[in-house]
Amino acid sequence: FQKEMQVKAARLDYVSRFSKAGKILDAGTGQGLFLVLARDRGWEAFGTDISGYVCEFLRKNKNIKTFNGYLAEARLPQDFFDVVTMWHVLEHVYDPYGTLLEVKKLLKAGGHLFIAVPNTFTLEIYSRKLFHKPHFREGVWEWHFYCFNPKSLSYLLERAGFKIEDINSEFYLKGNKLGLFTDFATQALLRLTGINMRKTILVHAIKAGESDNDESKEN
């Protein structure tokens, strides 16, 4: 629990570097810890999740507005949110492109989107391919409908009408000693070459204007 709280706090610190407290939507909020921290720091917090238990708990015990279901079903007000976050959610949805279009509708002009997803362009994935092992480690129960690398995620976001401000990795995640060494080496590679071979992709994007993305007019 303490580790989870530290990760959520670090994520909120990252968000707060680019946006002052306002209306924030955490799509696929999971345990809801991120929203609780955001509310405690002055944000007007909203959330969606497919877990009815989580949504009811947050509404009744934490006074946080939540919707039980998928984002497109929530019918939230358009041009309403200053920030939308999706922490390891996009790989679980059936229609990532449609989800991003929905997020764009909900964001105010110039609003911020923060996404984190697993990165398939990693040393671990390549080594598993080399030794003919499954794509994900044995015992991983969660289903990933889509896989992303920095190039594919950037393309998807730009096509949906977002302007990418920063594409990095979740540098605040900590592992064992071997993991820390690998993280240090891959972070150095990322800074020197721009090649992201770390386990995650962290993207900060903003809602682009119609003139910045002609394709968004078609959608």
N, C-alpha and C positions, 0 to 999 in steps of 0.2 A: 504493500500500500504506500509506504513512504517513497519507494522508487517511482511508482506511478505518479504520485503527487509532484515529485521533483521534475519528471518529464513534462507534466501538464503545465507546471509553473514556468519551465523554460520555454515551452511553446508560446505561452501568453506573453512572456518577456519579449520574444521575437516579434510577435504581432504588434506589441505596444511600441516597438521601435519605429513603426511606419504609420500608426493610426492612434489618435487619442481615443479615450473611452467614448463609445457611442452604442449603437445597436449592433449586436453581434449574433450571428446564427452559426451554430455548430451542427452541421449535417452529419448524422450518424454518430451521435454523441457518446455511445458506449455507456460507460458507468456514470457519465455526467460530471466527472470531477473537473474537467476543463471549464464547464459552464459555471460551476459553483465558485471556482477561483475567479473567473471573469466577473461574476456578479459582485463578489466581495471586493473587487478592485474598482467598482464603479460602472461597469458595463451594464447595459440593458440586455439581458441574456435570453436567447431563444434557442430551442433545439428540436431536432427530429431524430427519431430512431424507430427501428422495427420492433424493439422490445417494449411491450406494453407495460411491463413491470417497472422498467427504468423511467418511462415517461410519467407514470402515475406517481412514483416516488418523488421525482423532481418537482412535480406540480404541488403535491400535498405537503412535502416536508421541506422543500427548498424554495418554494414560491417562484419557480422558473417555468415560463411558458414553453410547453413542449407539444409536439404532434407525433402520435403513434402511427407510423407508416412511412412511405417513401416521399421524397421531397416534392415530386411533381403532384402528389395527391394532397399536399398540405394547403394549397391555395393561399399562400402567404401574399401580403401586399407587395406590389411591384415598386421598384426604386425606393426601397425602404431601409435596407441594411447598409451600414458602413463597412462591415466586414463579414465575410462568410469563410468558415474554416471546414476542411474535410481531411481529418487525420486518419489516413489508412482506410479510406472508405471507397474511393473511386474504383479500386480494383474489384470491389464486391458488387457493384451495381450492374444491372443488365444492359444499360444504355449510357455509357459514360458521356458520349457527345450530347445526347439529349439532356442529361443531368447538368452539364455545364451551360447549356443554353438556358435552362431554368434558373440556374444560379445567376446568370447575367441579368435576367429580368428582375430578380430580387434586389440586386445591388444598386445603390445610388450611382450617379455619374461619378466616375473616378474612384468607386468603391474598391476595396481590397479583397482578393481571394488568396487563401493560403491552402496549399495541398501538399500532403506527404503520401507517398506510395512506395512499395518495394521497388528496388531497381534490379532489372534482369541483366544489366551490363556490369556484372560483378565478378570478382575472382572466384567466389564460391560457386556461382552458377556455371562458369566455364570449367571448373574442376569437376563438378558433378557430371557435366556432359562428357568430359574426358574419360571418366571412370564408369560411364553408362549407368549412373544413378538417377533416381527420380529428380524432377526439376526442383521440388521442395523436399525438405528433410522429412524423414519418416516420423509419423506422430503428429504432424501439423494437420489440425482438423478443419481449419477454416478454408472455405472455398474462394479461390480467386478466379473470377470469370475472365479477367483481362490482365495482361502483363504489360509493363511500361519500362521504357528506358528514357533517358533525357531527351533524345531526339523525337521519339514518338509522342511523348507527353507535351513537348513544346508545340509540335505540329497541331495536336488536338486542341490545345488552349487557344492558339492563334486562329484556328479555323472557327472556333466558337465565339470569337470576338474579344479576346483578352490580349493585353499587352504585357509581356513578361518583364518584370522588373529584376528578378534574381532567380537563378536556378542553382541549387546547392545540394546539400545533404543534411540530414538531421544530426548535426554535429554534437548535440547535447545528449545523445544516447550513449550509455556507458556499458561495456561488457567485461569479460575476464581479461587477464593480462595479454593473452594472445590476440584477443579481439581489440584491445586498446592499441597494441602495436600495429595491427593491420589497419585500424582506423587512422592512426597517425600517418602511416605510409600512403594510404589512399587519399587522405586529406592533403598531404603535401603534393601528390600528383595532381589533384584537382586544382590547387592554387597555382601550380606551375604551368599546367597545360590546358586546364579547362575540362579534362576528361574525368568524368565521375564514375569511379568503379566501387563506390561505397554501397552499403546495403540499401540505402534509401535515397529517394529524390525528394527534395523540399523546394517547392516553387512558390514564389510571391508574384502575383499578377494583379493588374488592375483592369477594371471594366473600360474597354476602349470605346471611343466615340464612333458613330456610324461612319464618319469620314476616314477613320483609321482602319476600318475593316469592312470592305464592301460586301464580303460574303455574308456578313451577319444580316444584311438587309434581306437576303434571300430566305432567311429562316425566321 
